[in-house]
């Protein structure tokens, strides 16, 4: 997460009244900035990033421009504003008698993020994982939108996910969805042009449309873990790997 790397030195300079918040900040910054689904620091930074637009933009601009999200445009704007610690956007609209600065907004956002994760994931940071917040839901159309839970439970699937907004693994999310995915890469493929039979891929669910088939959802775990299966194309390779054959013959 590039914006996390950019913000890290500014967060490192903050002081907090609560030592548990300070410890959480230090723990978060000891991080490789990868948004893997099992990353606790990624969960904490994402919560911080969810709260920051409210303190920075939405309290002053939402009535005019609508809700400011967490995407690439916001990341760019924050990166620029970090260099202007006294810019008026850092000031909180609700505190008319106090003028807040960059560090005040960063501090308040981080404290809110920490409080949120303690409430939702518990006080033990070793149990925090980004994937516990960041969920991909694969909805079958139209049965998965029937409003009948018994049917939806049969046809819909979900999984914990890694990735982040505007990252290479672009599993986007926004305030309206909390942390659930709003869009995602539905298929990933690596082609070997020297030998197409060595190409690999996966997609989000499976190659069967029947919910009781083993192939209905057998690629979800591949997709979520960023692992791949062979993508065979040559006749010999396909026939050698075949499990079942459907033969259509004229009557």
Buried (B, 14 or more C-beta within 10 A) or exposed (E): BEBBEBBBEEBEEBEBEEEEBBEBBEBBBEBEBBBBBEBBBBBBBBBBBBBBBBBBBBBBBBEEEEEBBBBBEBBEBBEEBBEEBEBEBBBBEEEEEEEBBBBBBBBBBBBBBBBBBBEBBEEEBEEBBBBBBBBBEBEBEEBBEEEEEEBBEEBBBBBBBBBBBBBEBBBBBBBEEEBBBEEBBEEBEEEEEEEEBBBBBBBBBBEEEEBEEEEBBBBBEBBBBEEBEEBBEEEEBEEEEEEEEEEEEEE
